[in-house]
């Protein structure tokens, strides 16, 4: 799907087109995430396995990764079909991360439009 500019998003359209373009009341949000972990306590592969297990348990999809030997991984979380993530989903991620001793410090989260990243 083509990413629309702010001007294109704000053009008047009928309900069918707004739904097809996933704009206005049909916007879908995902979460941009970055997790910094302690390399001494866990490998990148093990950290990603734990993270993906959590994401899949929520019925979400994750695209992203990290560099072997690095101390972080990042990506985007969204619903695999139609649907949007919300503030309670951000809170669920924060609660889960607090229980993980391998995560160092805070994780970076931001809720953003999954289809039109130029528009906030």
C-alpha positions as CSV (number, residue, x, y, z in Angstrom):
1,X,0.0,0.0,0.0
2,X,1.3,3.4,-0.9
3,X,2.1,5.6,2.1
4,X,0.1,8.8,2.0
5,X,1.3,12.3,2.8
6,X,-0.4,14.3,5.4
7,X,-2.2,16.3,2.7
8,X,-3.4,13.2,1.0
9,X,-4.7,11.7,4.3
10,X,-6.7,14.8,5.0
11,X,-8.5,14.9,1.7
12,X,-12.3,14.3,2.0
13,X,-13.2,10.7,1.1
14,X,-16.2,8.5,1.5
15,X,-16.3,5.8,4.2
16,X,-15.4,2.9,1.8
17,X,-12.2,4.7,0.7
18,X,-11.2,5.7,4.3
19,X,-11.5,2.0,5.3
20,X,-9.6,0.8,2.3
21,X,-6.8,3.3,2.9
22,X,-6.8,2.8,6.7
23,X,-7.2,6.4,7.5
24,X,-9.5,8.5,9.8
25,X,-11.6,6.2,12.0
26,X,-9.9,3.2,10.4
27,X,-6.3,4.0,11.3
28,X,-4.3,1.1,12.7
29,X,-1.5,1.6,15.1
30,X,1.6,-0.4,15.9
31,X,4.5,-0.1,18.3
32,X,8.0,0.8,17.4
33,X,10.3,-0.8,20.0
34,X,13.9,-0.9,21.0
35,X,15.1,-3.2,23.7
36,X,18.6,-3.0,25.3
37,X,19.8,-6.1,27.0
38,X,22.7,-7.3,29.0
39,X,25.1,-9.3,26.7
40,X,26.8,-10.9,29.7
41,X,23.6,-12.6,30.9
42,X,21.9,-13.5,27.6
43,X,22.7,-13.9,23.9
44,X,20.8,-12.1,21.1
45,X,19.2,-15.3,19.9
46,X,17.9,-16.2,23.4
47,X,16.7,-12.6,24.0
48,X,14.8,-12.7,20.6
49,X,13.3,-16.1,21.4
50,X,11.9,-14.8,24.7
51,X,10.7,-11.7,23.1
52,X,9.0,-13.5,20.2
53,X,7.4,-15.9,22.6
54,X,5.8,-13.0,24.4
55,X,4.7,-11.2,21.2
56,X,3.1,-14.4,19.8
57,X,1.3,-15.1,23.1
58,X,-0.5,-11.8,22.6
59,X,-1.4,-12.6,19.0
60,X,0.8,-9.9,17.6
61,X,3.4,-9.9,14.8
62,X,7.0,-8.6,15.1
63,X,9.4,-7.6,12.4
64,X,12.9,-6.6,13.3
65,X,16.1,-7.9,14.8
66,X,19.6,-6.9,16.0
67,X,23.3,-7.4,15.3
68,X,25.1,-10.4,16.6
69,X,27.4,-9.1,19.3
70,X,25.2,-6.0,19.8
71,X,23.4,-5.1,23.0
72,X,20.0,-4.3,21.5
73,X,17.3,-5.2,19.1
74,X,14.5,-3.2,17.5
75,X,11.5,-3.6,15.3
76,X,7.8,-3.0,14.8
77,X,4.9,-4.8,16.5
78,X,1.4,-4.9,14.9
79,X,-1.6,-7.1,14.5
80,X,-1.0,-9.7,11.7
81,X,-4.4,-8.9,10.2
82,X,-6.6,-5.9,10.6
83,X,-6.5,-4.3,14.0
84,X,-4.7,-1.7,16.1
85,X,-2.6,-1.7,19.1
86,X,-3.5,0.6,22.0
87,X,-2.1,2.2,25.2
88,X,-3.0,-0.9,27.2
89,X,-0.7,-2.9,24.9
90,X,2.1,-0.5,25.6
91,X,1.5,-1.1,29.3
92,X,1.5,-4.9,28.8
93,X,4.9,-4.6,27.2
94,X,6.2,-2.4,30.0
95,X,4.9,-4.8,32.7
96,X,6.5,-7.8,30.9
97,X,9.8,-6.0,30.5
98,X,9.9,-5.2,34.2
99,X,9.9,-9.0,35.0
100,X,12.8,-9.7,32.6
101,X,16.1,-9.5,34.5
102,X,18.1,-9.6,31.2
103,X,16.6,-6.3,30.0
104,X,18.9,-3.4,30.9
105,X,17.2,-0.1,31.8
106,X,14.1,1.1,30.0
107,X,12.9,0.0,26.7
108,X,11.9,2.5,24.1
109,X,8.3,2.4,22.9
110,X,6.2,4.5,20.6
111,X,2.7,4.0,19.3
112,X,2.5,5.1,15.6
113,X,0.4,4.7,12.5
114,X,1.2,1.3,11.0
115,X,0.3,2.3,7.5
116,X,1.2,6.0,7.1
117,X,4.3,6.7,9.2
118,X,4.6,10.3,7.9
119,X,1.3,11.3,9.7
120,X,1.3,11.5,13.5
